[in-house]
């Protein structure tokens, strides 16, 4: 079964770009992705550009409205995702716990409707 893992974190809690902690986190992501691919559990995944680059779209009264940035006002931002293959929710949660951001952010796990 496929699961979407949505990676959320508050920018204030993330390692600063260029710091040794940032490098360690990225090394962790590279190792995690390589292991997931080796297991055959990787379907897709990417990092997202910062929320300042987002455009939210909605239709109200038949008119398309766009807004800069994410719609929800929240401290945690969606920073990336993986679509994984796992036997069940328990296995997907174990995989999600290996995502480096789980140490300081939140990983949401959702089954893909198929």
Rosetta blueprint (number, residue, H / E / L):
1 X L
2 X E
3 X E
4 X E
5 X E
6 X E
7 X E
8 X E
9 X E
10 X E
11 X H
12 X H
13 X H
14 X L
15 X L
16 X L
17 X L
18 X L
19 X L
20 X H
21 X H
22 X H
23 X H
24 X H
25 X H
26 X H
27 X H
28 X H
29 X H
30 X H
31 X H
32 X H
33 X H
34 X H
35 X H
36 X H
37 X H
38 X H
39 X H
40 X L
41 X L
42 X E
43 X E
44 X E
45 X E
46 X E
47 X E
48 X L
49 X L
50 X L
51 X H
52 X H
53 X H
54 X L
55 X E
56 X E
57 X E
58 X E
59 X E
60 X E
61 X L
62 X L
63 X E
64 X E
65 X E
66 X E
67 X E
68 X E
69 X L
70 X L
71 X L
72 X L
73 X L
74 X L
75 X L
76 X E
77 X E
78 X E
79 X E
80 X E
81 X E
82 X E
83 X E
84 X E
85 X E
86 X L
87 X L
88 X L
89 X H
90 X H
91 X H
92 X H
93 X H
94 X H
95 X H
96 X H
97 X L
98 X L
99 X L
100 X H
101 X H
102 X H
103 X H
104 X L
105 X L
106 X E
107 X E
108 X E
109 X E
110 X E
111 X E
112 X L
113 X L
114 X L
